[in-house]
Amino acid sequence: MKKIILAFLFGGLMLSGIFAKTAVVYFSATGTTEKMAKALAAEINADVIEIQPEHKYTKADLNWRDKKSLSSIECNDANSRPAIANKIDISSYDTIILCYPIWWAYAPKIVYTFVESQKWEGKKLVTLCTSGGSGLGRSGTDLAKFAKGVDFKGGKDCTRGKAAEHKNYVEGLLK
């Protein structure tokens, strides 16, 4: 009986392997990134944490053609750090997969708010984005600079493709 119990415990540890203590943390203003992040989290059996803005972005706020829209103003202000409505604690996780849309070739400033509010020492970070055309760019490496002490593994534009493909990509980075 002890052998059977030990076999199940060992098997469970082996299955959890690469994705042990992993959280998929995401910000999504339109639902596109949310869908990708939740599908990936289900695929890798990770916890899901949403970055919820104190001010919910409206369609007008997201109008990239309007230089006076909230997202345009935030993107043009290097010091902009929009407030987060929910408390997020990543202290119990070893790996964070951070998912966000690309706004003007960068991560939205609220993602910087999140990154700067956490303790990253000893953690691994993977960045995944959704994009209407500009791709990941330097957004992942830029965010990693603000995540003091993090082991940045890389990032990718995951606008297209299935969760299983994204899982394989992340798995390859974490090996």
N, C-alpha and C positions, 0 to 999 in steps of 0.2 A: 504494500500500500504506500509506504514512504517513497518507493521508487517512482510510482505513478505520479504522486503529488510533486515530487522533485522534477519529473519530466515535464509536467504541465507548467510549473513555475519557470523552468529553464526555457521552454518553448515560448512562453509569453515574453520573456526578456529578449529572446532572439527576434521575435516579431516586432517588438517595439523599437529595437535597434537604433537606426539612424534618426528616427523621428521621436525618440524619447524626450519628454518634457519640451515639446515644441508648441508654440502658439503662432497662429496666423493672425496678425494685427492688420487691420485695414481701415482706410478712409475712402468713402465713396460718396460723391455728391449726386450722382444720377442713377446709381444702381449697377452700372457696368462692372466696376471693380468689386463691389460686394458679391456679385454673382460668381466671378472668377475666384475670389478669396474663399468663399464658402464651399465651392466645388473642390478646390484644392485641399482645404482642411478636412473635408469628408474623405477624400482619397487617401490622405496620410494619417487620418485619425488624430488630428491636432485640435487643440482648443481654438476657438474663434473669439477675437476681441475687436470690437468696432471702436474707432476713434470718432466720437460724436461731437460735432462742433456746437459750441454754445449758441451760435447764430446759424440756423439752418440756411443753407444756400438756396436761393430762389433761381428761377430760370434767368431773371434779369441780372442777378449777381454773377452768373456764369457766362454772360455774354462777352466773349473774347473780342468781339468787334467794337465794343463800347469801352473806351479808355477810362471811363468813370465807373465801370462796374466794379463790384467789390473784389472779384477775383483778379481783375486787371490791376487794381490799386495794390492789393496784397503782393502780387507777383513782381511789381515794380519797386517794392519797398523791401530791401534786404533785411531790415529789422522787424518786419511784420511777423507777429506770432499770435495768430488767432487763438482764442481761449477754447479749451476742451471742456465739454459739459460733464463727462463721466470720468471717474477716477480709474486709472489704469495702473496696474502693478505687474511688472514682468519679472519680479525677483525670483519666482519659483520655476522659471523656464531657462533652459540651456540654449535654445535656438529660437530666434524670432524671424518669421518670414513676414516682411513688411510689404503690404500691397497698397498701391495708390494710383490715381490717374496722373497723367502728365499734363501739366498746364504750362504752356509757353516753354517747353523743353525742360521743365523742372518739376519736382514734387511740390504739391501745394504747401503753403507755409504752415498750415496746421500740422502737417506731418513733421516739420521741423520742431514745432511746439512739443509734440509727443517725444521725439528723439531726445531733445534737450532735457526733458523732464525725467528721464530714466537713468538708472545705473547700469552700465553696459559691460563692466569688467567681467571677463570670463565667459561672455556670451558670444554666440555666433549670430551673424545677421546676413540674411538673403533679402534682396529687394526685387519685387516683381511689380510691373506697372501695366496699366492699360493705357492705350494712346490712340488718338484719332489720326496720327500720322508722324509725329516726331520721334517716337520710340523712346527707349530708356535714357539715351544720352549719358550725361555724367551724373544723373540724379542719384544713383546708388552710391557712387563714390563721394558725392557731395554730402549726402546724409551721413555716411560713415564717418566723415570728419567731425561731425557734431556728436557722434556716439562714442564718447571717450572710452578707450580700452576695449572696444569691440573687435572681434575677429570677423572682418567683412569677407564673405565668401564669394560675392558676385551678385549679378542681377540680370534680368531679362525682361523684355516686353512680352507679356502674355496675353495680349489682346485677342489673338487667335490661338487656336489649338484647344485641346481637351485637357481636363484635369490630370489624366494619367500621363500625358506628355510633360506637363509642368512638374508632376511628381518625379518623373525620371530625371528631369533637368536638376531639380533641387537635390535629389538623391546623389547625383554625380558630384555636385558641389560639396556636399557634406561628408563624402567618403574620405 
